[in-house]
């Protein structure tokens, strides 16, 4: 709360962050407020438990993996800068700027989004999704609703279809080639204040 | 005099806030002031998965897994990290237009000199003129409550005592309400709670009690405190029966229910006032009602309370502010404008269990007050969600992949909470 400028000045290196991620100052303030709301003990860092407190996330079958994506291996906490950097991957792509091959790939390009999704499956980060890793994801999404054999046959079929070089694993290139829906589905979109929908309902009902 | 003053004041405020709104909208495009980070797409799980799989030859009905299926869950997960429907209920409502209180403006931009001057004037008026008046009234109100009820407590006679105690209570609450500059509109007074009944309302702040008690006398239910609150509680009990529990007693649900039942059974006792949500919600929605209050029996009189957020934010965020700073904020807002609707009494029907009854009452209150009816539990402020919700998501997804199980009907909780 309070003036944007005062909140922004609380965050160190905020210009760099905006440059790197492409978020506007208002977005950064929003995210900062959210970060503080999640960081109940005001330590300046988030731990996996703080994410776990979000109910919709706890309900999500792959919620643990999404939380894991925020923490680099070996790290137990994530600070505000890393939090924003990771969320920046999912910003809608900037259509206005023409593609400049000499510049490094922007953070929120289609490729980086796909790379992120790939890492969701590839937990040991060896660049390939092995059959075991695929099975793990399937298991979290389906848990007790299907039998082990069904899970295995689904995994086998998926690998068969996607695997082009017959190494029994899916590499990032093969992942990209599988006709996936547009990576646009991985973004969240700018829109009007999300409270505008409930506000329509809040006209009191007068008899 | 008070009434006229408050009416003039309200009109003046409306004019000022209209002007502020127009200048704000004129000078800035809405994307600057209200940066929405998320626009949720309202599709169900099936619709969205179908979109994700668009280029594949297999359709959803044939089952089969696609690597892109996880994107749906991934996206939902990220959306909930950036914001979620439940946590937002435990912080103040965001207003579409500014009401000249910096406390309600989350993204304050410097807009123009004129607006800042108006705001500055507002600050001076609120803090230097209104606040001292209100504090004086509040002190008078509370001290009279303590003194008056103690005096009445000395009287032996039944009828006179009750009449006097009601008079004293009403007077004190009315003074306190003036102390907060509360303008209250009561609707459907014919449905007012009767003696021996249970009054049930949605909870936004401790001020709810003052608001309701301005129009009738209730028996309060709550925990006995020490200190100033304890003094007030003990003196109130002297003039008419309230139900104060020790902290240890509150854990024993059975003891609580039987005490309340005994109170209701004595038909001469004042109606009990209960807030079944159990915690303060920010007045945009009504959360799950705890069934304990609905197991007592007797007639339930539902009441809907809706604050007008333009004049001041009445929500008590107990994590952020303690009681004293909350009251100070209330006394330095513009005013508290409330609408109270008395709903027709309800009783538990044959074969209806307490939970269903509670939900029925909750929907009635939400509908009347124009609030969102949410199935989430208010205690989620502090606790976590249960495993069954995760299993439900898994079930839905597996019916798409494996294709043989019968599709479940609409998921009860998540669908109703989509924005």
Interface residues (C-beta under 8 A of the other chain):
Chain A: X1 X2 X3 X4 X24 X26 X27 X29 X30 X31 X33 X34 X37 X40 X51 X52 X53 X54 X55 X56 X57 X58 X59 X60 X61 X62 X63 X66 X87 X90 X117 X120 X121 X137 X138 X141 X142 X143 X144 X145 X146 X150 X154 X157 X158 X162 X170 X175 X178 X179 X180 X181 X185 X186 X188 X189 X190 X191 X192 X193 X194 X195 X196 X197 X198 X199 X201 X202 X203 X204 X205 X207
Chain B: X30 X31 X32 X34 X35 X36 X37 X38 X39 X40 X48 X51 X52 X53 X54 X55 X56 X64 X65 X66 X67 X68 X69 X70 X71 X72 X73 X74 X75 X76 X77 X78 X79 X80 X81 X82 X83 X84 X85 X86 X87 X88 X91 X93 X94 X96 X102 X103 X105 X106 X107 X108 X109 X110 X187 X188 X284 X285 X306 X319 X339 X367 X368 X369 X370 X371 X372 X376 X380 X384 X385 X389 X390 X391 X392 X393 X394 X395 X397 X398 X399 X401 X402 X405 X414 X419
